[in-house]
Amino acid sequence: MIKLNDIYFSYDTSTPVLTDFNLTVSPGEIIAIQGKSGSGKSTILRLIAGLEKIQLGNIYLDDKLINTAPVNKRSVGYVFQNNALFPHLTIQKNIEYGLFNLTRQVRKKAVLDVAKKVDILELLQRYPHEISGGQKQRVAIARTLVTQPKVLLLDEPFSALDTELKATIQSDIKQLLDDLKITTILVTHDIKDAMALNARIVHLDT
């Protein structure tokens, strides 16, 4: 379970992005934060991930306060809108990037397991410029899931995909989330994305 209690955040001194924001996500639940540009959707993800510093309020993961926890100690996986893949690394090296502290054999097994789950086994020796946008999205999700996070954060994961490809990726991700039962927070400006994942919708007022 993840809880955000009375969150306040501002990027400057005059205009708060979030004021007294509260959110509770149950274990295994999929929620979608929906709102217009500038409403604070991505800011919420960045606060949960530790990429922005809490100003007021508290964030709990499984009842443990994580306000000051380092990014790599939060057990939170973040899939960025632009995929953020390393262009000079193969897909396999991209996926295993966060497993540097494990043995080569353990890393290889973990990569193969997650690549099979997201259907990208045949891509492992390719480079990001050699695969499609939909495949890059699968790789980004695999790279996040391989670290076995308790919470998965998805920031506009479908915005760069055309309509036909989007439907396929949404179906694949929905099946994956159902299988893994991982707590998931999706940020989107399009309510149809939330409906495709059968997510509980949280509307942000601007």
Residue frames as a rotation matrix with the C-alpha (Angstrom) as fourth column:
MET 1
0.574 0.819 0.000 0.00
0.819 -0.574 0.000 0.00
0.000 0.000 -1.000 0.00
ILE 2
-0.640 -0.736 0.222 1.15
0.728 -0.673 -0.134 3.53
0.248 0.076 0.966 -0.71
LYS 3
0.485 0.789 -0.377 -0.19
0.869 -0.484 0.104 6.65
-0.100 -0.378 -0.920 1.00
LEU 4
-0.614 -0.539 0.577 0.32
0.541 -0.819 -0.190 10.34
0.575 0.196 0.794 0.34
ASN 5
0.231 0.681 -0.694 -0.88
0.973 -0.172 0.155 12.53
-0.014 -0.711 -0.703 3.20
ASP 6
0.812 0.254 -0.526 -1.42
0.353 -0.931 0.096 16.30
-0.465 -0.263 -0.845 2.97
ILE 7
-0.087 -0.905 0.415 1.19
0.932 0.072 0.354 16.83
-0.350 0.418 0.838 0.25
TYR 8
0.866 0.185 -0.465 2.21
0.032 -0.947 -0.318 20.38
-0.500 0.261 -0.826 -0.61
PHE 9
-0.077 -0.924 0.375 4.69
0.774 0.182 0.606 21.11
-0.629 0.337 0.701 -3.37
SER 10
0.914 0.273 -0.299 5.73
0.046 -0.804 -0.593 24.17
-0.403 0.528 -0.748 -5.37
TYR 11
0.357 -0.810 0.466 8.46
0.927 0.244 -0.286 24.72
0.118 0.534 0.837 -7.94
ASP 12
-0.456 -0.470 0.755 8.60
0.288 -0.881 -0.374 28.39
0.842 0.047 0.538 -6.99
THR 13
-0.932 0.001 -0.364 7.49
0.356 -0.195 -0.914 30.53
-0.072 -0.981 0.182 -4.07
SER 14
-0.754 0.625 -0.202 4.24
-0.604 -0.781 -0.159 31.81
-0.257 0.003 0.966 -5.54
THR 15
0.105 0.838 -0.536 2.28
-0.962 0.223 0.160 29.04
0.253 0.499 0.829 -7.27
PRO 16
-0.365 -0.224 0.904 1.80
-0.591 0.805 -0.040 25.67
-0.719 -0.549 -0.426 -5.55
VAL 17
-0.642 0.116 -0.758 1.43
-0.619 0.505 0.602 22.65
0.452 0.855 -0.252 -7.82
LEU 18
-0.157 0.564 -0.810 -0.08
0.417 0.782 0.464 20.47
0.895 -0.265 -0.358 -5.10
THR 19
-0.601 0.043 0.798 -1.91
-0.647 -0.613 -0.454 21.61
0.469 -0.789 0.396 -1.96
ASP 20
-0.316 0.457 0.832 -3.19
-0.778 0.376 -0.502 19.22
-0.542 -0.806 0.237 0.74
PHE 21
0.066 0.282 -0.957 -3.10
-0.853 0.514 0.093 16.33
0.518 0.810 0.274 -1.74
ASN 22
-0.224 -0.052 0.973 -4.09
-0.729 0.671 -0.132 12.92
-0.646 -0.739 -0.189 -0.37
LEU 23
0.251 0.262 -0.932 -4.02
-0.841 0.536 -0.076 9.54
0.480 0.803 0.354 -2.06
THR 24
-0.140 -0.265 0.954 -4.19
-0.670 0.735 0.106 5.92
-0.729 -0.625 -0.280 -0.90
VAL 25
0.129 0.087 -0.988 -3.44
-0.886 0.458 -0.076 3.04
0.446 0.885 0.136 -3.27
SER 26
0.645 0.211 0.734 -4.15
-0.606 0.726 0.325 -0.50
-0.464 -0.655 0.597 -2.10
PRO 27
-0.405 -0.837 0.367 -1.73
-0.420 0.527 0.739 -3.38
-0.812 0.145 -0.565 -2.76
GLY 28
-0.648 0.046 0.760 -2.08
0.550 0.719 0.425 -4.60
-0.527 0.693 -0.492 -6.34
GLU 29
0.432 0.880 -0.197 -4.43
0.519 -0.421 -0.744 -1.77
-0.737 0.219 -0.639 -7.30
ILE 30
-0.543 -0.481 0.688 -4.09
0.838 -0.362 0.409 0.15
0.052 0.798 0.600 -10.58
ILE 31
0.372 0.657 -0.656 -4.97
0.578 -0.717 -0.390 3.83
-0.727 -0.234 -0.646 -10.40
ALA 32
-0.165 -0.360 0.918 -4.79
0.931 -0.365 0.024 6.55
0.327 0.858 0.396 -13.02
ILE 33
-0.134 0.053 -0.990 -4.13
0.508 -0.854 -0.115 10.18
-0.851 -0.518 0.087 -12.17
GLN 34
-0.139 0.239 0.961 -5.88
0.979 -0.114 0.170 12.20
0.150 0.964 -0.218 -14.84
GLY 35
0.466 0.305 -0.831 -5.77
0.470 -0.881 -0.060 15.93
-0.750 -0.363 -0.554 -15.42
LYS 36
0.974 -0.061 0.220 -4.70
0.155 -0.529 -0.834 18.72
0.167 0.846 -0.506 -17.71
SER 37
0.117 -0.987 0.106 -1.11
0.689 0.004 -0.725 19.78
0.715 0.158 0.681 -18.33
GLY 38
-0.516 -0.436 0.737 0.29
-0.163 -0.795 -0.585 21.54
0.841 -0.422 0.339 -15.28
SER 39
0.494 0.825 0.275 -2.13
-0.478 -0.006 0.878 19.98
0.726 -0.565 0.391 -12.81
GLY 40
0.062 -0.582 0.811 0.65
-0.995 0.028 0.096 18.13
-0.079 -0.813 -0.577 -10.96
LYS 41
0.920 0.372 -0.126 0.28
-0.386 0.916 -0.111 14.62
0.074 0.150 0.986 -12.36
SER 42
0.491 -0.804 -0.337 3.94
0.237 0.495 -0.836 13.94
0.838 0.331 0.433 -13.08
THR 43
-0.181 -0.523 0.833 4.99
-0.680 -0.545 -0.490 15.82
0.711 -0.655 -0.257 -9.95
ILE 44
0.593 0.478 0.648 3.16
-0.798 0.454 0.395 13.22
-0.106 -0.752 0.651 -7.86
LEU 45
0.936 -0.285 -0.207 5.16
0.199 0.913 -0.356 10.43
0.290 0.292 0.911 -9.49
ARG 46
0.132 -0.957 0.259 8.43
0.055 -0.253 -0.966 12.30
0.990 0.142 0.019 -9.03
LEU 47
0.023 -0.049 0.999 7.69
-0.925 -0.379 0.003 12.82
0.378 -0.924 -0.054 -5.34
ILE 48
0.882 0.336 0.329 6.89
-0.434 0.851 0.296 9.13
-0.180 -0.405 0.897 -4.84
ALA 49
0.787 -0.609 -0.092 10.07
0.409 0.629 -0.661 8.13
0.461 0.483 0.744 -6.68
GLY 50
0.520 -0.603 -0.605 12.20
0.606 -0.239 0.759 10.60
-0.602 -0.761 0.241 -4.73
LEU 51
-0.159 -0.563 0.811 13.12
0.964 -0.267 0.004 12.70
0.214 0.782 0.585 -7.76
GLU 52
-0.070 0.143 0.987 11.63
-0.101 -0.986 0.136 15.75
0.992 -0.090 0.083 -6.06
LYS 53
-0.871 -0.344 -0.349 11.95
0.314 0.156 -0.937 16.56
0.377 -0.926 -0.028 -2.36
ILE 54
0.124 0.944 -0.306 8.85
0.868 0.046 0.494 16.61
0.480 -0.327 -0.814 -0.18
GLN 55
-0.576 -0.253 0.777 8.13
-0.023 -0.945 -0.325 20.12
0.817 -0.205 0.539 1.11
LEU 56
-0.523 0.475 0.708 5.12
-0.836 -0.124 -0.534 19.41
-0.166 -0.871 0.462 3.32
GLY 57
0.584 0.797 -0.151 3.28
-0.807 0.590 -0.009 16.15
0.082 0.127 0.988 4.01
ASN 58
-0.257 -0.635 0.729 4.27
-0.666 0.662 0.342 12.51
-0.700 -0.398 -0.593 4.17
ILE 59
0.263 0.266 -0.927 4.59
-0.843 0.530 -0.087 9.53
0.468 0.805 0.364 1.82
TYR 60
-0.060 -0.206 0.977 4.32
-0.738 0.668 0.095 6.00
-0.672 -0.715 -0.192 3.18
LEU 61
-0.026 0.040 -0.999 5.05
-0.764 0.643 0.046 2.68
0.644 0.765 0.013 1.48
ASP 62
0.123 0.203 -0.971 3.68
0.341 0.911 0.233 -0.31
0.932 -0.360 0.043 3.41
ASP 63
0.903 0.394 -0.174 3.30
0.319 -0.342 0.884 2.03
0.288 -0.853 -0.434 6.42
LYS 64
0.116 -0.926 -0.358 6.99
0.897 -0.057 0.438 3.01
-0.426 -0.372 0.825 6.29
LEU 65
0.794 0.136 -0.593 7.74
0.014 -0.979 -0.205 6.72
-0.608 0.154 -0.779 5.93
ILE 66
0.248 -0.710 0.659 9.88
0.918 0.389 0.074 7.23
-0.309 0.587 0.749 2.80
ASN 67
0.959 0.215 -0.186 10.10
0.167 -0.955 -0.245 11.03
-0.231 0.204 -0.951 2.65
THR 68
0.506 -0.843 -0.180 13.90
-0.792 -0.537 0.291 11.04
-0.342 -0.005 -0.940 2.93
ALA 69
0.420 -0.343 0.840 14.66
0.192 0.938 0.288 7.57
-0.887 0.040 0.460 1.55
PRO 70
-0.542 -0.674 -0.502 17.17
-0.427 -0.294 0.855 7.54
-0.723 0.678 -0.129 -1.34
VAL 71
0.095 0.588 -0.804 15.76
-0.993 -0.007 -0.122 6.85
-0.077 0.809 0.583 -4.81
ASN 72
-0.268 -0.302 -0.915 17.39
-0.572 0.814 -0.101 3.41
0.775 0.496 -0.391 -4.99
LYS 73
-0.994 -0.080 -0.068 15.96
0.010 0.575 -0.818 2.37
0.104 -0.814 -0.571 -1.59
ARG 74
-0.539 0.842 0.037 12.28
-0.765 -0.470 -0.441 3.08
-0.354 -0.265 0.897 -2.25
SER 75
-0.735 0.245 0.632 11.34
0.330 0.944 0.019 -0.10
-0.592 0.223 -0.775 -4.14
VAL 76
0.406 0.813 -0.416 9.63
-0.010 -0.452 -0.892 2.08
-0.914 0.367 -0.176 -6.73
GLY 77
-0.457 -0.515 0.725 9.96
0.715 0.272 0.644 1.60
-0.528 0.813 0.244 -10.49
TYR 78
0.151 0.429 -0.891 9.52
-0.136 -0.884 -0.448 4.57
-0.979 0.189 -0.075 -12.83
VAL 79
-0.192 -0.129 0.973 8.75
0.918 0.328 0.224 4.29
-0.348 0.936 0.055 -16.55
PHE 80
-0.482 -0.100 -0.870 9.38
0.057 -0.995 0.083 7.71
-0.874 -0.010 0.486 -18.09
GLN 81
0.552 0.784 -0.284 7.35
-0.160 -0.234 -0.959 9.20
-0.819 0.574 -0.004 -20.92
ASN 82
0.553 -0.394 -0.734 10.33
-0.833 -0.265 -0.485 9.18
-0.003 0.880 -0.475 -23.30
ASN 83
0.892 -0.116 -0.437 11.52
0.058 0.988 -0.144 5.66
0.448 0.103 0.888 -22.31
ALA 84
0.612 -0.704 0.361 14.97
-0.787 -0.497 0.366 7.00
-0.078 -0.507 -0.858 -21.30
LEU 85
0.905 -0.348 0.246 16.83
0.356 0.934 0.012 4.06
-0.234 0.077 0.969 -22.82
PHE 86
0.198 -0.922 -0.333 20.61
-0.278 -0.379 0.883 4.24
-0.940 -0.082 -0.332 -23.17
PRO 87
0.814 0.256 -0.522 21.29
-0.545 0.022 -0.838 4.40
-0.203 0.966 0.158 -26.94
HIS 88
0.024 -0.922 -0.387 24.81
-0.923 0.128 -0.362 2.95
0.383 0.366 -0.848 -26.68
LEU 89
-0.663 -0.208 0.719 23.71
-0.580 0.751 -0.317 -0.18
-0.474 -0.627 -0.618 -24.80
THR 90
-0.808 0.429 -0.403 22.00
-0.014 0.671 0.741 -3.29
0.588 0.605 -0.537 -26.14
ILE 91
0.179 0.956 0.233 18.49
-0.526 -0.108 0.844 -4.03
0.832 -0.273 0.484 -24.97
GLN 92
0.479 -0.060 -0.876 19.87
0.555 0.793 0.249 -6.68
0.680 -0.606 0.413 -22.61
LYS 93
-0.575 -0.779 -0.247 22.35
0.721 -0.341 -0.604 -4.21
0.386 -0.526 0.758 -21.10
ASN 94
-0.539 0.488 0.687 19.59
-0.386 -0.868 0.313 -1.60
0.749 -0.097 0.656 -20.77
ILE 95
0.499 0.837 -0.225 17.38
-0.210 0.369 0.906 -4.01
0.841 -0.405 0.359 -18.84
GLU 96
0.495 -0.344 -0.798 20.13
0.745 0.640 0.187 -5.23
0.446 -0.687 0.573 -16.51
TYR 97
-0.076 -0.605 0.793 21.48
0.114 -0.795 -0.596 -1.74
0.991 0.045 0.130 -15.81
GLY 98
0.257 0.272 0.927 19.97
-0.783 -0.504 0.365 -1.60
0.567 -0.819 0.084 -12.32
LEU 99
0.991 0.132 -0.032 21.30
-0.098 0.858 0.504 -5.04
0.094 -0.496 0.863 -11.36
PHE 100
0.398 -0.917 -0.031 24.99
-0.459 -0.169 -0.872 -4.11
0.795 0.361 -0.488 -11.28
ASN 101
-0.136 -0.457 0.879 25.38
-0.990 0.024 -0.141 -5.48
0.043 -0.889 -0.455 -7.73
LEU 102
0.671 0.423 0.609 24.34
-0.444 0.887 -0.127 -9.01
-0.594 -0.185 0.783 -8.76
THR 103
-0.333 -0.806 0.490 26.44
-0.029 0.528 0.849 -11.74
-0.943 0.269 -0.199 -10.37
ARG 104
-0.703 -0.016 -0.711 26.49
-0.688 -0.237 0.686 -12.07
-0.180 0.971 0.155 -14.14
GLN 105
-0.912 0.345 -0.219 24.58
0.249 0.894 0.373 -15.35
0.325 0.286 -0.901 -14.00
VAL 106
-0.407 0.785 -0.467 21.84
0.718 -0.041 -0.695 -13.92
-0.565 -0.618 -0.547 -11.77
ARG 107
-0.394 0.216 -0.893 21.55
-0.382 -0.922 -0.055 -10.83
-0.836 0.320 0.446 -13.99
LYS 108
-0.884 0.001 -0.467 21.20
-0.451 0.258 0.854 -12.95
0.122 0.966 -0.227 -17.11
LYS 109
-0.745 0.639 -0.191 18.45
0.651 0.759 -0.001 -15.09
0.145 -0.125 -0.982 -15.61
ALA 110
-0.299 0.638 -0.709 16.56
0.448 -0.562 -0.695 -12.04
-0.842 -0.526 -0.118 -14.35
VAL 111
-0.544 0.033 -0.839 16.73
-0.606 -0.707 0.365 -10.37
-0.581 0.706 0.404 -17.77
LEU 112
-0.933 0.180 -0.312 15.56
-0.127 0.646 0.753 -13.50
0.337 0.742 -0.580 -19.59
ASP 113
-0.606 0.738 -0.297 12.67
0.766 0.441 -0.468 -13.96
-0.215 -0.511 -0.832 -17.17
VAL 114
-0.142 0.573 -0.807 11.37
0.155 -0.792 -0.590 -10.40
-0.978 -0.209 0.024 -17.53
ALA 115
-0.700 -0.157 -0.696 12.01
-0.617 -0.358 0.701 -10.29
-0.359 0.921 0.154 -21.30
LYS 116
-0.907 0.415 -0.069 9.84
0.339 0.820 0.461 -13.37
0.248 0.395 -0.885 -21.67
LYS 117
-0.347 0.813 -0.468 7.05
0.731 -0.079 -0.678 -11.75
-0.588 -0.577 -0.566 -19.65
VAL 118
0.139 0.396 -0.908 6.96
-0.163 -0.895 -0.415 -8.66
-0.977 0.206 -0.060 -21.88
ASP 119
0.679 0.230 0.697 7.61
0.507 0.541 -0.672 -10.60
-0.532 0.809 0.250 -25.12
ILE 120
0.836 -0.455 -0.307 10.97
-0.549 -0.710 -0.442 -9.08
-0.016 0.538 -0.843 -26.16
LEU 121
0.566 -0.638 0.522 13.30
0.108 0.685 0.720 -12.09
-0.817 -0.351 0.457 -26.02
GLU 122
0.460 -0.355 0.814 14.26
0.879 0.314 -0.360 -11.67
-0.127 0.881 0.456 -29.66
LEU 123
0.823 -0.067 0.564 15.32
0.147 -0.934 -0.324 -8.05
0.549 0.350 -0.759 -29.10
LEU 124
0.887 -0.353 -0.297 17.96
0.299 -0.052 0.953 -8.52
-0.352 -0.934 0.059 -26.42
GLN 125
-0.047 -0.990 0.131 21.00
0.778 0.046 0.626 -8.10
-0.626 0.131 0.769 -28.68
ARG 126
0.163 0.170 0.972 19.62
0.824 -0.565 -0.040 -5.14
0.542 0.808 -0.232 -30.59
TYR 127
-0.849 -0.418 -0.324 20.07
0.522 -0.760 -0.387 -1.44
-0.085 -0.498 0.863 -29.82
PRO 128
-0.243 0.833 -0.496 17.29
0.370 -0.393 -0.842 1.09
-0.896 -0.389 -0.213 -29.11
HIS 129
-0.296 0.122 -0.947 17.57
-0.691 -0.712 0.124 2.70
-0.660 0.691 0.295 -32.58
GLU 130
-0.906 -0.115 -0.407 16.90
-0.380 0.643 0.665 -0.71
0.185 0.757 -0.626 -34.15
ILE 131
-0.697 0.698 -0.165 13.49
0.716 0.665 -0.211 -1.29
-0.038 -0.265 -0.963 -32.56
SER 132
-0.230 0.732 0.641 10.04
0.450 -0.504 0.737 0.32
0.863 0.458 -0.213 -32.80
GLY 133
-0.465 0.138 0.874 8.36
-0.590 -0.785 -0.190 2.72
0.660 -0.604 0.447 -30.41
GLY 134
0.631 0.769 0.104 6.14
-0.630 0.429 0.647 0.00
0.453 -0.474 0.755 -29.02
GLN 135
0.539 -0.533 -0.652 9.11
0.480 0.831 -0.282 -2.29
0.692 -0.161 0.704 -28.48
LYS 136
-0.529 -0.731 0.431 10.98
0.079 -0.548 -0.833 0.51
0.845 -0.406 0.348 -26.69
GLN 137
0.032 0.625 0.780 8.03
-0.849 -0.395 0.351 0.87
0.528 -0.674 0.517 -24.33
ARG 138
0.880 0.257 -0.399 8.18
-0.081 0.910 0.406 -2.84
0.468 -0.325 0.822 -23.54
VAL 139
0.037 -0.959 -0.282 11.91
0.563 0.253 -0.787 -2.57
0.826 -0.129 0.549 -22.89
ALA 140
-0.480 -0.178 0.859 11.39
-0.416 -0.816 -0.402 0.39
0.772 -0.550 0.318 -20.55
ILE 141
0.522 0.739 0.425 8.81
-0.774 0.202 0.601 -1.58
0.359 -0.642 0.677 -18.58
ALA 142
0.749 -0.315 -0.583 11.08
0.312 0.944 -0.110 -4.65
0.584 -0.100 0.805 -18.48
ARG 143
-0.302 -0.931 0.203 13.98
0.265 -0.287 -0.920 -2.55
0.916 -0.224 0.334 -17.18
THR 144
-0.255 0.298 0.920 11.75
-0.807 -0.590 -0.032 -1.31
0.533 -0.751 0.391 -14.39
LEU 145
0.731 0.678 0.068 10.19
-0.614 0.612 0.498 -4.67
0.296 -0.406 0.864 -13.49
VAL 146
0.360 -0.644 -0.675 13.52
0.157 0.755 -0.637 -6.52
0.920 0.123 0.373 -13.38
THR 147
-0.676 -0.610 0.413 14.35
-0.257 -0.330 -0.908 -4.78
0.691 -0.720 0.066 -10.08
GLN 148
-0.334 0.655 -0.678 11.11
0.706 0.650 0.281 -6.19
0.625 -0.385 -0.680 -8.60
PRO 149
-0.887 0.029 0.461 9.64
-0.240 -0.881 -0.407 -2.91
0.395 -0.472 0.788 -7.33
LYS 150
-0.686 0.701 -0.195 6.65
0.575 0.358 -0.736 -2.82
-0.446 -0.617 -0.648 -4.99
VAL 151
0.354 0.776 -0.523 5.16
0.217 -0.612 -0.761 0.12
-0.910 0.156 -0.385 -6.90
LEU 152
-0.419 -0.405 0.813 5.20
0.877 0.051 0.478 0.78
-0.235 0.913 0.334 -10.65
LEU 153
0.077 0.365 -0.928 4.92
0.081 -0.930 -0.359 4.39
-0.994 -0.047 -0.101 -11.87
LEU 154
-0.245 -0.058 0.968 3.91
0.938 0.238 0.252 4.98
-0.245 0.969 -0.004 -15.50
ASP 155
-0.216 0.090 -0.972 4.22
0.085 -0.990 -0.111 8.54
-0.973 -0.107 0.206 -16.83
GLU 156
0.411 0.505 -0.759 2.13
-0.690 -0.372 -0.621 8.98
-0.596 0.779 0.196 -20.02
PRO 157
-0.331 -0.688 0.645 3.35
-0.149 0.713 0.685 5.59
-0.932 0.131 -0.338 -21.35
PHE 158
-0.018 0.422 0.906 1.09
0.802 0.547 -0.239 5.64
-0.597 0.723 -0.349 -24.41
SER 159
0.467 0.341 -0.816 1.37
0.029 -0.928 -0.371 9.25
-0.884 0.149 -0.444 -25.56
ALA 160
-0.249 -0.676 -0.693 3.95
-0.717 -0.353 0.602 8.62
-0.651 0.647 -0.397 -28.31
LEU 161
-0.790 -0.029 0.612 2.16
0.222 0.918 0.330 5.61
-0.571 0.397 -0.719 -29.84
ASP 162
-0.758 0.583 -0.293 -0.22
-0.557 -0.344 0.756 5.61
0.340 0.736 0.585 -32.78
THR 163
0.007 0.907 0.421 -3.79
-1.000 0.005 0.007 4.44
0.005 -0.421 0.907 -32.20
GLU 164
0.670 0.273 -0.690 -3.41
-0.409 0.912 -0.036 0.85
0.619 0.306 0.723 -33.40
LEU 165
-0.229 -0.856 -0.464 -0.12
0.149 0.440 -0.886 0.24
0.962 -0.272 0.027 -31.58
LYS 166
-0.613 0.042 0.789 -1.45
-0.698 -0.495 -0.517 1.91
0.369 -0.868 0.333 -28.45
ALA 167
0.453 0.882 0.132 -4.33
-0.865 0.399 0.304 -0.57
0.215 -0.251 0.944 -28.22
THR 168
0.547 -0.324 -0.772 -1.92
0.053 0.934 -0.354 -3.50
0.836 0.152 0.528 -28.49
ILE 169
-0.553 -0.830 0.074 0.50
0.040 -0.115 -0.993 -2.14
0.832 -0.546 0.096 -25.88
GLN 170
-0.329 0.518 0.790 -2.35
-0.905 -0.413 -0.106 -1.30
0.271 -0.749 0.604 -23.51
SER 171
0.721 0.630 -0.290 -3.71
-0.555 0.775 0.304 -4.82
0.416 -0.058 0.908 -23.77
ASP 172
0.219 -0.742 -0.633 -0.27
0.277 0.670 -0.689 -6.31
0.935 -0.024 0.353 -23.15
ILE 173
-0.712 -0.504 0.489 0.42
-0.257 -0.460 -0.850 -4.08
0.653 -0.731 0.198 -20.15
LYS 174
0.101 0.833 0.544 -3.02
-0.958 -0.065 0.278 -4.78
0.267 -0.550 0.792 -18.67
GLN 175
0.772 0.166 -0.614 -2.38
-0.137 0.986 0.095 -8.52
0.621 0.011 0.784 -18.90
LEU 176
-0.189 -0.950 -0.249 1.07
0.291 0.188 -0.938 -8.11
0.938 -0.250 0.241 -17.37
LEU 177
-0.628 -0.013 0.778 -0.21
-0.612 -0.610 -0.504 -6.04
0.482 -0.792 0.375 -14.45
ASP 178
0.496 0.859 0.127 -3.01
-0.804 0.399 0.440 -8.52
0.327 -0.320 0.889 -13.83
ASP 179
0.585 -0.345 -0.734 -0.48
0.182 0.938 -0.296 -11.37
0.790 0.039 0.612 -13.75
LEU 180
-0.425 -0.901 -0.088 2.04
0.364 -0.081 -0.928 -9.60
0.829 -0.426 0.362 -11.50
LYS 181
0.569 0.746 -0.347 -0.53
0.673 -0.180 0.717 -7.87
0.472 -0.642 -0.604 -9.27
ILE 182
-0.508 -0.812 -0.288 1.87
0.858 -0.446 -0.257 -4.98
0.080 -0.378 0.922 -8.78
THR 183
0.318 0.581 -0.749 0.61
0.646 -0.711 -0.277 -1.71
-0.694 -0.396 -0.602 -7.34
THR 184
-0.462 -0.449 0.764 0.55
0.887 -0.249 0.389 0.71
0.016 0.858 0.514 -10.27
ILE 185
0.218 0.471 -0.855 0.07
0.341 -0.858 -0.385 4.46
-0.914 -0.207 -0.347 -10.64
LEU 186
-0.229 -0.168 0.959 -0.51
0.973 -0.019 0.229 5.71
-0.020 0.986 0.168 -14.18
VAL 187
-0.250 0.145 -0.957 -0.37
0.102 -0.979 -0.175 9.36
-0.963 -0.141 0.231 -15.15
THR 188
-0.584 0.104 0.805 -2.31
0.808 0.172 0.564 10.36
-0.080 0.980 -0.185 -18.24
HIS 189
-0.808 0.388 -0.443 -4.13
-0.355 -0.921 -0.159 13.29
-0.470 0.029 0.882 -19.82
ASP 190
-0.469 0.603 -0.646 -6.37
-0.693 0.202 0.692 10.84
0.547 0.772 0.323 -21.72
ILE 191
-0.100 0.518 0.849 -9.08
-0.903 0.312 -0.296 9.10
-0.418 -0.796 0.437 -19.73
LYS 192
0.753 0.375 -0.542 -9.21
-0.609 0.709 -0.356 6.36
0.251 0.598 0.762 -22.38
ASP 193
-0.217 -0.902 -0.372 -5.76
-0.444 0.431 -0.785 5.19
0.869 -0.005 -0.494 -21.25
ALA 194
-0.683 0.014 0.730 -7.09
-0.724 0.124 -0.679 4.71
-0.100 -0.992 -0.075 -17.73
MET 195
0.371 0.916 0.154 -10.14
-0.841 0.401 -0.362 2.84
-0.393 0.005 0.919 -18.96
ALA 196
0.439 -0.268 -0.857 -7.95
-0.597 0.627 -0.501 0.51
0.672 0.732 0.115 -21.05
LEU 197
-0.628 -0.731 -0.268 -6.15
-0.216 0.494 -0.842 -0.60
0.747 -0.471 -0.469 -17.88
ASN 198
0.296 0.848 -0.440 -9.39
0.395 0.311 0.865 -0.78
0.870 -0.429 -0.243 -15.88
ALA 199
-0.679 -0.688 -0.254 -7.83
0.561 -0.264 -0.785 1.68
0.473 -0.676 0.566 -13.45
ARG 200
0.345 0.668 -0.659 -9.45
0.911 -0.406 0.066 3.64
-0.223 -0.623 -0.750 -10.67
ILE 201
-0.020 -0.308 0.951 -9.41
0.681 -0.701 -0.213 7.25
0.732 0.643 0.224 -11.85
VAL 202
0.104 -0.039 -0.994 -8.22
0.834 -0.541 0.108 10.14
-0.542 -0.840 -0.024 -9.69
HIS 203
0.464 0.143 0.874 -8.99
0.714 -0.645 -0.274 13.57
0.524 0.751 -0.402 -11.19
LEU 204
-0.432 -0.628 -0.647 -6.73
0.839 -0.544 -0.032 16.51
-0.332 -0.557 0.762 -10.44
ASP 205
0.769 0.639 -0.014 -8.23
0.609 -0.739 -0.289 19.98
-0.195 0.214 -0.957 -10.44
THR 206
-0.204 -0.844 0.496 -6.17
0.888 -0.373 -0.268 22.71
0.411 0.386 0.826 -12.03
